[in-house]
């Protein structure tokens, strides 16, 4: 009988874990939180892989807006204004204008290394006025050797209404953007204010990987 013990079975004779056949692809077997005080009574659950394999990024900066158009980050070679969003996009809608590749390449951004899903976005911002401050998370995709201007793609916009005081921070979140990103996508932020204002913002970004 000892030869029939589970540890002695070959792989072909072992059964899959509970729930395997009905579980979605790209999931991992885990245990939920349960309800007991001993913290051991959770049940087996199949969790989307991109909920566990995650990575976080952050973008921050400030803008002194004189109109309602979007602004994007400064030339990073100018150290004194690295975090200032002082370059006018020329449009109040993402996609309404293009970006010169050479100039935009000098702006701080995030390069995505592997295909992933945008899982959540967390915005904290303030304003010197009661302006509506909108931060747009955008992406561009470059093609090697191509000189043509690029048109940014809007991934998500989050807005807050300023409290006319840079000491008063307002928070906004999107926990379900569920946007697919590809390897080589370049993420960056643009910011606009509904009326002239100085605003500081911080954006937390979480992505999840299926592979």
N, C-alpha and C positions, 0 to 999 in steps of 0.2 A: 504493500500500500504506500510505502514511503515514496516510491517513484512517481506516484500520482499527486504528490504535494504540488501546490501552485508554483513554488520556486523551482521545481524540477521540470515543469512543462516547457516545451519549445514555444517559440513566439507564435507559430501558426495555431497553437492550441489554446492560447490565452485569449480571454474575452476583452473587448474594449471597455473603457470606463463607463460608468452609468451615464446615460443620456447622450452617448457619443453619436449614435446613428441619427438622432434628430437635431443635433447641434449644428449651428451655422458654420460654414467654413471660416477660417481665420479667427478662431476663438480659442481660448485657453480655459482649462478646468481650474476653478478656484472654489472658495468657500465664502458664503455671505456672512454678514455680521451676526445674524441670529438675534436672540432676545435675552438670553440668560446672563446672569451676573458673572458666571465663570468664563464667559466669552469662548465657549467651546461647542455650542449647540447649533452652529450655522449649518446650512445645507450646501451640498455641492451645486455649483452653478457654472454655466459656460459663459465666459465674458469675452466681449469683442477684444481682439488683440490690441487694437489701437486705443483702448481704454487703459491698458496697462503699460504698453511700450510707448512712453511719452517723452517729450522734450519741451523745454520752455525757453522763450526768448523775451527780451524786453526792448521797447523803443521809448525814448523820452526826449523832450525838448520844450521849446517855448516859441511863441509867435507874437509879434507886435503887428496885428492886422490893421490895415487902413481901408480895406474893402471886403466884400463878401466872397471873394474868390479863394480857391485853395492855395496854400503855400507848401513848399516842400523844403527839405533840409539844405543847409548851407554847404558850400565847398569845404570838404574836410581838410584841405590844405591850409585853410585860414583858421589857425588854432583858436583864435579868440572868439570865434562865433560857431564853433563846431556843433553846438546843440541848438542853434537858432534856426527856425524855419523862416527864412527870409527871401526865398526865391519864389516869385510869383508864377503860378501855374498858368494863369491867364484864363481860367474857367472855373465856374462854381460846381461843375459836375465832372466826376472822374470819367475820363474818356473823351471829354470835350476839347482836349488839346493834346498835343504830342510832346515828347521830351527828346531833346538832343542827346544822343548816346554819349558823346564825349563829356558833356557837362554833367549829365545825370550820373555818370560813372564815378564822379568825385563825391557823391552823396553817400552817407552811411546807410547801409542796407543789410539784409539778412539773405544769405544764399542757402537754398534748400538742397541738401545733399542726396536725399532719397525720397521717393514717392511717399506721401503721407496725407493725413486728413487734418484740417484745421479744427481743433476740438473746442477751444474756448478763447474768448477775448475779454480782458478786464481793463477798463478805462478809469483812471483817476485824473481829474482836471479841475482847474479853477479859472477865474477871470476877474479882471479889474472892473468889469461892467456886468450888466445882466444879459450879456450876449449869449446866444446859443452857440456853443463851441462844438464843432463836429470834427472828429478824427476819423479819417478814412484809412483803412488798411488796404494796401494796393499791392499788385504784383506786375512785374514786367518779365518778359522772357527774351533774352538776347540770342541772336544767331551769329555764330563765329564769322567774322570778316564782313558783316553787313553794316553799312554806314547809315541806313535809313533811320529817321527818328522813330521812336517806339511809342505806342499808345498804351498807357497803363490800364489794367483791369481792376475794377473794384471788387474786393473780397468781402468787405463789411464796413459799415459806417456806424459809429456810436456817437451820441450827442449828450451833452449836459447843458443846463442853463446856469450861467455864472451867478454868483451871489455878491458880485461887486466887491470882492475882497480876496486877495491872493492867499489869505490865511484860511479860507473856507473852501474845502475840497468837496467835490461832488463825485459820486461813483456811479458807473453804469457797467453792465456786464452782458455778454451774449454767451451762454453756455452751450448753444447748439448751432453754431454756424455750419458745421459739417461740409466744409468746402475741400475739394480734392486739390492737392498740390503735386506738382511733378518735380523730379530732380532737375536742378538748374533754374527753377523759378526764383526770382529775386523779390523779396518782400520789403516794403518801405511804407512810411506813413505820410499822409498829407493832412493839413489842418486848416479849418476856416472858421471865421467868426461872423455872426449875422450882422453885427455892428462893430465899429472900431474898438479894439480891446487888446490887452496883453494877457495871454493865457499860457499857463504851464500845464503840461500833460505827461502822464506815464501810462504806457500800454503794456500789459502782460499778455503774452501769446503762448498757447499750448498746442502742440501738434501731436498726433498719434500715428504709429506705424503698424501696418498690417504684416510686414515681413521684416 
